[in-house]
């Protein structure tokens, strides 16, 4: 009887410790995110609706995330990226580009908008994709850091747990390959731009770390 009680007690303690470890792991990913919102007002929402209507055929400002798209900023500082994304409109009066997250060189993760907001960061997929920008890639150099890779892994894992509808993860340069998902929608003819970010090396690192989590990646 005493032995049974000891085994039961040890089992309970073991399960409790495991639960705490898993909970802390999930919480640490969430708590590592620094909220730094860009300007979100009625004008931005109006432009988002106009953009969504023109490119996707429906007026909307929110998404149900089904993919995570990874980018680089092609610039060397978080502040320059943030200041650019903060603007509501481009010089021609159309919706400005923006992304949900920016990861700085040291791995610091900033959340700029709600994860379910429709942001303009990748042609054909904005209506279903969460965008992660990584500071770097100036002049096309594949120079994203190890700290950024680890932060992206933790962030994508967190997003997958929070939004079970997410199935895919791909780099901006894989936008054509990703059309096989059936998620690509673009109503404007010949609206396309070739991309190389965030580089094959970075995406291979993400695939090796996260493919076992149930995410679909694309081989280069």
Secondary structure, 3 states (H helix, E strand, C coil): CHHHHHHHHHHHHHHHHHHHHHHHHHHHHHHCEEECCCCCCHHHHHHHHHHHHHHHCCCCCECCCCEEEEEECCECCHHHHHHHHHCCECCCCCECCCCCEEECCCCCEEECCCCCECCCCCCCCCCCEEEEEECECHHHCCCCCHHHHHHHHHHHHHHHHHCCCCCEEEEHHHCCHHHHHCCCCCCCCCCCCCCCCCCHHHHHHHHHHHHHHCCECCCC
